[in-house]
Amino acid sequence: MAEIVPTITTNDPNLFRQNLENFAKFAKRIQIDTSDGSFAPTTLVSLSDMDQFSAGVKIDLHLMTAQPSSYLPQIINLKPSLCIVHAEVNDDINNIFAELKQAGIEVGLALLKTTFPGKVAAAIQAADHVMIFAGELGRQGGRIDMLQAEKVPLIRAINPTVEIGWDGGANLSNVRALAHDEVNVINVGSAISSAADPAAMYQSLVAESEKKGVLL
């Protein structure tokens, strides 16, 4: 069964805090996107604008930066449940994973559309979570690329027990198909954050993802 995870993608610290508070009322797990502009084309809310995360909600921190290692002290201090870095960065991912794991933080690896899983097999083997990134870096509301689902069996062949996440374009029209593709975590951005009633949309997405049978 796939887990629906609301995603916060903003450069406004006040909106970030508002969304975090609101989403925590109906979701047990939330993804936070952060970017310093060195990897993604936009700058998002910074780690310095975040307070230490509450233990009541599982926080997935999606770190879009070319040098994740430079932020390790801040990440460890914030204590997210999971920290996701991109496979394409010019940094020592093995060392980053080791330091995060030592601090009790699960480690995730995000793959851009052009990244073939086999090229980063060692990092996938070491990861607790692999995110198939099928959207556009640094913003919500992009068009989904369902062809990226072909990576699921390739990732499973490398690490059979790893949690697989999806990020990019998920909404009511495709969340069921993603769940049928054996994706464990479906991150949802604008479909929830732009909804008139985010809590009701979240529940609709959960219900749709749990449906069985032929997709109609």
C-alpha positions in Angstrom: 0.0 0.0 0.0 1.4 3.4 -1.0 1.7 6.2 1.5 0.5 9.6 0.5 2.9 12.3 1.7 2.1 16.1 1.3 5.1 18.1 0.1 6.0 21.7 1.0 7.8 23.6 -1.7 8.1 27.3 -1.0 10.6 30.2 -0.5 8.3 31.9 2.0 9.3 31.0 5.7 5.8 32.0 6.9 4.0 29.9 4.4 6.4 27.0 5.1 5.5 27.1 8.8 1.8 27.5 8.1 1.8 24.5 5.7 3.8 22.4 8.1 1.3 23.1 10.9 -1.8 22.5 8.7 -0.5 19.3 7.1 0.5 17.9 10.4 -3.2 17.9 11.4 -4.1 15.2 8.9 -0.8 13.6 7.7 1.7 11.5 9.7 4.5 12.1 7.2 5.5 15.3 5.3 8.2 16.0 2.8 10.0 19.4 2.9 11.9 20.6 -0.1 14.8 22.9 0.5 17.1 24.4 -2.1 20.0 26.9 -2.1 19.9 27.5 -5.9 23.1 25.5 -6.6 21.3 22.4 -7.9 17.7 23.4 -8.5 17.0 26.6 -10.5 15.1 28.1 -7.6 15.8 29.0 -4.0 13.5 27.5 -1.4 13.1 27.9 2.4 16.5 27.4 4.0 17.5 25.0 6.8 18.2 28.1 9.0 14.5 29.0 8.7 13.5 25.6 10.2 13.1 24.7 13.8 13.9 21.2 15.1 11.2 18.9 13.9 8.6 17.5 16.2 8.7 13.8 16.9 5.0 13.6 16.2 5.3 13.7 12.4 7.8 11.9 10.2 9.7 14.5 8.2 11.4 13.7 4.9 13.9 16.4 4.1 14.5 16.6 0.3 17.9 18.4 0.0 18.4 20.1 -3.4 22.0 21.4 -3.3 25.2 20.6 -5.1 27.1 20.2 -1.8 24.9 18.3 0.8 27.9 17.7 3.0 28.2 21.4 3.9 24.8 21.2 5.5 25.3 18.1 7.6 25.6 19.8 11.0 22.3 21.7 10.4 20.5 18.6 9.1 21.6 16.5 12.1 20.5 19.3 14.5 17.0 19.5 12.8 16.6 15.7 13.2 14.4 14.8 10.2 13.4 11.2 10.0 14.8 10.9 6.5 17.2 13.0 4.4 17.2 12.7 0.6 20.1 13.8 -1.5 20.5 13.7 -5.2 22.6 11.0 -6.9 23.9 13.6 -9.4 25.7 15.8 -6.9 29.4 16.3 -6.9 29.9 15.2 -3.3 30.8 12.1 -1.3 27.5 10.4 -0.9 29.0 7.4 1.0 30.3 9.8 3.7 27.1 11.7 3.8 25.1 8.6 4.3 27.5 7.3 7.0 27.2 10.6 9.0 23.4 10.7 8.7 23.0 7.1 9.7 25.3 7.6 12.7 23.0 10.4 13.8 20.0 8.1 13.5 18.6 9.7 10.3 17.5 7.4 7.5 19.1 8.1 4.1 17.5 8.6 0.7 18.7 8.9 -2.8 16.9 10.9 -5.5 17.2 10.1 -9.2 16.6 12.7 -11.9 14.8 11.6 -15.0 18.0 11.0 -17.0 19.7 9.0 -14.2 19.8 5.2 -14.9 19.6 3.2 -11.6 22.4 0.9 -12.6 24.9 3.8 -12.7 24.4 4.5 -9.0 23.8 0.9 -7.8 26.2 1.2 -4.8 24.3 4.2 -3.4 21.0 2.5 -4.0 22.2 -0.5 -2.1 23.2 1.8 0.8 20.0 3.8 0.8 16.9 3.3 3.0 14.8 5.2 0.4 15.1 5.9 -3.3 13.1 8.7 -4.8 12.1 8.6 -8.5 12.1 12.3 -9.3 9.7 12.7 -12.2 8.9 16.4 -11.9 10.8 19.7 -12.2 13.4 20.7 -9.6 12.3 23.4 -7.2 8.7 23.9 -8.1 5.3 22.2 -7.9 2.6 21.6 -10.5 4.8 20.0 -13.2 3.5 17.4 -15.7 4.0 13.8 -14.6 6.3 11.5 -16.6 4.9 8.0 -16.1 7.7 6.5 -18.1 9.9 7.0 -15.0 7.9 4.1 -13.4 10.0 1.8 -15.4 12.8 2.4 -12.9 10.8 0.7 -10.1 11.8 -2.9 -11.1 15.4 -1.8 -11.8 15.7 -0.3 -8.3 14.1 -3.4 -6.7 16.7 -5.6 -8.5 19.5 -3.6 -6.9 17.9 -3.3 -3.4 14.9 -5.5 -2.9 13.9 -4.1 0.4 14.4 -0.3 -0.2 11.5 2.0 0.1 10.7 3.6 -3.3 9.2 7.1 -3.5 7.8 9.1 -6.3 8.0 12.9 -6.7 6.5 14.9 -9.5 3.0 15.5 -10.9 1.0 13.1 -8.6 -2.7 13.9 -8.4 -6.1 12.2 -8.3 -5.9 11.2 -11.9 -2.7 9.2 -11.6 -2.1 8.3 -8.0 -3.9 4.9 -8.4 -1.6 4.0 -11.3 1.5 4.9 -9.2 0.3 2.8 -6.4 -0.2 -0.1 -8.8 3.4 0.4 -10.0 4.5 -0.7 -6.5 5.7 2.7 -5.4 5.7 2.9 -1.6 5.6 6.6 -1.1 3.8 9.1 -3.3 4.8 12.7 -2.6 2.0 15.1 -3.5 2.6 18.9 -3.9 0.2 21.3 -5.6 -2.7 18.8 -5.7 -2.9 19.2 -1.9 -1.4 22.6 -1.2 -3.5 24.4 -3.9 -6.7 22.5 -2.9 -9.6 24.5 -1.3 -9.6 21.8 1.4 -6.1 20.2 1.7 -7.3 17.7 4.3 -10.2 16.5 2.2 -7.9 16.2 -0.9 -5.4 14.2 1.1 -8.2 11.8 2.1 -9.4 11.5 -1.5 -5.8 10.7 -2.6 -5.5 8.0 0.1 -8.8 6.5 -0.9 -7.9 6.5 -4.6 -4.5 5.0 -4.1 -6.0 2.1 -2.1 -8.5 1.1 -4.9 -7.9 -2.3 -6.4 -8.7 -3.8 -9.8 -8.7 -2.4 -13.4 -7.9 1.3 -13.8 -10.8 3.1 -15.4 
